[in-house]
């Protein structure tokens, strides 16, 4: 019987090591790749086309939301399990809309993670108990903790996929040179994209972009960075 091939995308080394140790207890699982940021995670997925990706939301370079979107495009058959400390209704519903197969809080038990893997391989959706509770509260009419205006949604929809990626990176604190290196394009091209993003969103500085990204629920940050670049 072939082993289930798993890629871990998690920026905390000690957490990755803990997950690997857990999975090694099961002969049917094999961790074939690891990454500490979204870009590296996508490269691992492209190269390995794993059966399962275990993914955090708060990861550098490209956050887990955008990473999950790209994984769905790169390898549609790969099951995505979100393992995170964030239980915002907005994050949960965004990830489920993208098509992740499981969403677990990092306080979940080892048994929960194994159960999630097995459930996803059967084509099922698995939510840890605390995540299920959040969704039940939403269904019973309680307000989401992230409220997005129609104007913000409309302005976001005007951005191209490349502009959305650059928005994430700018909001997470990366400068034009860093983003250019990551995306393998020139700094001038990045600056042109930034100008277009700001025009479409009617925002005039990088701090404003960060505040917008947080307001949209795109980042796990609580407060915007005071300075960028």
C-alpha positions in Angstrom: 0.0 0.0 0.0 1.4 3.4 -1.0 2.0 5.9 1.8 0.0 9.2 2.0 2.5 11.9 0.9 2.3 15.0 3.0 3.9 18.5 2.7 4.0 20.7 5.8 3.8 24.5 5.4 4.5 26.1 8.8 7.0 28.8 9.8 7.7 27.6 13.3 10.3 24.8 13.2 9.4 23.3 16.5 5.7 23.0 15.3 6.8 21.3 12.1 9.0 18.9 14.0 6.2 18.0 16.4 3.9 17.3 13.5 6.5 15.1 11.8 7.1 13.1 15.0 3.3 12.5 15.2 3.0 11.4 11.6 6.0 9.1 11.9 4.0 7.1 14.4 1.8 6.1 11.5 3.3 3.8 8.9 0.9 4.9 6.2 2.1 8.6 6.3 5.2 10.1 4.8 6.3 13.8 5.1 7.9 14.3 1.7 8.4 18.1 1.9 8.5 21.0 4.3 8.4 24.8 3.9 8.5 27.8 6.3 6.7 30.3 4.0 4.1 30.5 1.3 6.4 30.8 -1.7 8.5 27.7 -0.6 5.3 25.8 0.1 4.0 26.4 -3.4 7.4 25.3 -4.9 7.1 22.1 -2.8 3.6 21.5 -4.1 4.6 22.1 -7.7 7.5 19.7 -7.4 5.9 16.9 -5.4 2.1 17.1 -6.0 1.4 15.6 -2.5 -1.7 13.9 -1.4 -2.1 16.3 1.6 -0.8 19.7 2.6 -0.9 20.8 6.2 -1.0 24.6 6.1 -0.9 27.4 8.7 -2.6 30.8 7.9 0.1 33.1 9.4 3.1 32.3 7.3 5.6 34.7 5.6 5.8 35.9 2.0 2.4 34.7 1.0 -0.1 34.1 3.7 -2.0 30.8 4.1 -5.2 32.1 2.4 -3.4 33.0 -0.9 -1.2 29.9 -0.6 -4.3 27.7 -0.4 -5.8 29.4 -3.5 -2.6 28.7 -5.5 -2.4 25.1 -4.3 -5.9 24.5 -5.5 -4.8 25.7 -9.0 -1.5 23.9 -9.0 -2.7 20.6 -7.7 -6.5 20.3 -7.5 -6.3 16.8 -6.1 -4.2 17.7 -3.1 -6.2 17.9 0.1 -5.5 21.0 2.2 -5.7 20.8 6.0 -5.5 24.2 7.8 -3.8 24.0 11.2 -3.8 27.4 12.8 -4.4 29.4 16.0 -6.9 31.7 14.2 -10.6 31.0 14.5 -12.0 34.1 13.0 -15.3 33.4 11.2 -13.9 35.2 8.2 -10.8 33.1 8.0 -12.8 29.9 8.4 -15.4 30.7 5.7 -12.7 32.0 3.3 -10.7 28.8 3.6 -13.8 26.6 3.2 -14.9 28.7 0.2 -11.4 28.1 -1.4 -12.0 24.4 -0.9 -9.8 23.3 2.0 -10.8 19.9 3.4 -10.1 20.5 7.1 -9.7 23.4 9.5 -8.2 22.7 12.9 -7.1 24.9 15.8 -3.5 24.3 17.0 -4.9 23.3 20.3 -6.5 20.3 18.7 -5.4 16.8 19.8 -3.1 14.5 17.9 -6.1 12.3 17.3 -7.9 15.2 15.7 -5.1 15.7 13.1 -5.0 12.0 12.2 -8.8 11.9 12.0 -8.7 15.0 9.7 -6.2 13.4 7.4 -8.3 10.2 7.1 -11.5 12.1 6.6 -10.0 14.3 3.8 -8.7 11.3 2.0 -12.2 10.0 1.9 -13.5 13.2 0.4 -15.0 14.5 3.6 -14.6 17.8 5.4 -13.3 17.8 9.0 -13.6 20.7 11.4 -12.2 20.6 15.0 -14.8 21.1 17.7 -13.9 24.7 18.4 -14.1 25.6 14.7 -17.5 23.9 14.4 -18.7 26.0 17.3 -17.6 29.2 15.6 -19.6 28.3 12.5 -22.7 27.3 14.5 -22.6 30.8 16.2 -22.4 32.3 12.7 -25.4 30.3 11.5 -27.4 31.3 14.6 -27.1 34.9 13.6 -24.1 36.2 15.6 -22.1 38.8 13.7 -18.8 38.0 12.1 -15.8 39.5 14.0 -14.5 40.9 10.6 -17.1 43.1 8.9 -16.3 43.9 5.2 -18.1 46.7 3.5 -19.5 46.3 0.0 -17.2 49.1 -1.2 -14.1 47.2 0.1 -15.3 44.0 -1.6 -15.9 45.8 -4.9 -12.5 47.5 -4.8 -10.7 44.2 -4.0 -12.4 42.5 -7.0 -10.9 45.2 -9.3 -7.4 43.9 -8.5 -5.7 41.4 -10.8 -4.3 38.1 -9.3 -0.8 39.5 -9.4 -1.9 42.8 -7.7 -3.6 40.8 -5.0 -0.3 38.9 -4.4 1.6 42.1 -4.2 -0.9 43.6 -1.9 -0.4 40.7 0.5 3.4 41.1 0.4 3.3 44.9 0.9 0.9 44.6 3.7 3.1 42.0 5.4 6.0 44.4 5.3 8.0 43.5 2.3 9.7 46.2 0.2 9.7 46.5 -3.6 13.2 44.9 -4.0 12.2 41.9 -1.8 8.9 41.4 -3.7 10.7 41.7 -7.1 13.2 39.0 -6.0 10.4 36.7 -4.8 8.3 37.2 -8.0 11.3 37.3 -10.4 10.3 40.6 -11.9 11.9 44.1 -11.8 11.5 46.6 -9.0 10.1 49.0 -11.5 7.3 46.5 -12.4 6.5 46.1 -8.7 6.3 49.9 -8.3 4.0 50.1 -11.3 1.8 47.4 -9.8 1.8 49.2 -6.4 0.7 52.5 -8.1 -2.1 50.6 -9.9 -3.2 49.0 -6.6 -3.3 52.3 -4.7 -5.2 53.9 -7.5 -7.8 51.1 -7.6 -8.2 51.1 -3.8 -7.9 54.9 -3.4 -5.1 54.3 -0.8 -2.0 56.4 -0.9 0.7 54.7 1.2 1.9 51.2 2.3 0.5 51.6 5.9 -2.9 52.3 4.3 -2.6 49.1 2.3 -1.8 47.1 5.5 -4.8 48.6 7.3 -6.9 47.7 4.2 -5.6 44.1 4.2 -6.3 43.6 7.9 -9.8 45.1 7.4 -10.4 42.6 4.6 -9.3 39.8 6.9 -6.4 38.9 4.6 -3.8 39.0 7.3 -3.5 37.4 10.7 -2.0 40.6 12.1 -3.9 42.5 14.8 -2.3 45.9 14.2 -0.8 47.3 11.0 3.0 47.8 10.9 4.1 51.3 11.8 6.6 51.6 9.0 7.3 49.6 5.8 10.5 49.8 3.9 
